[in-house]
Amino acid sequence: MITHIDLSSVLRRTVCELYSNLVTRPTGAAVRGEIELQLTELRDRTLTVIDFTNVGLLDFSCADEVVAKLLLRYGAVDAPGEAYFLFRGLSESHLDAIESVLERHGLAMVLQHADGGAEVFGTLTKVEREVWRAVYDRGKVSVADLPAALEGLDGNTEGVMASLRSRRLVMRFDDAYVAVGATP
């Protein structure tokens, strides 16, 4: 299931009708709480598009509260559900704040560009980036075809795929992997 969350709408509902900036830790916590509530109601595996398009400012504390804490919570072994995230509508100033918190926590996320393409952003090894890109470019890779699809890439592909999956950057459907943001 794919769900879309417009952060500016969540912000206006939870904080103030005329507010479009994500600043202060309590604001970020309120917005994240609303997102987590929506995810709890979905219950199934979900791909959630978090849309920053109409958010003006994003400070470091809100980037930490919204982005990092969502990724930490849903990437944990005891996560409350199988949630994957695709972040869209991010400006350079948003990315500056987000990059800082991703580095601090050792996290990564999938960023969708205006043209619909996607890339991983944050703390990953070179091999993890290459494997994610290879799966993304193919749309869907069966487990049986994984060695051939990733031929020439260094590293333990099974271990890298497990890492990408636990970090919620690829999804596994039965006997295949799909990169978050890809069109299978």
Buried (B, 14 or more C-beta within 10 A) or exposed (E): EEBEBBBBEBBBEBBEEEBBBBBBEEBBBBBBEBBBEBBEEEEEEBBBBBBBEEBBEBBBBBBBBBBBBBBBBBBEEEEEBBBBBBBBBBEEEBBEBBBBBBEEBEBBBBBBEEEEEBBBBBBBEEBBBBBBBBBBEBEBBBEEBBEEBBEEBEBEBEEBBEBBBEBBBBBBEEEBBBBBBBEE
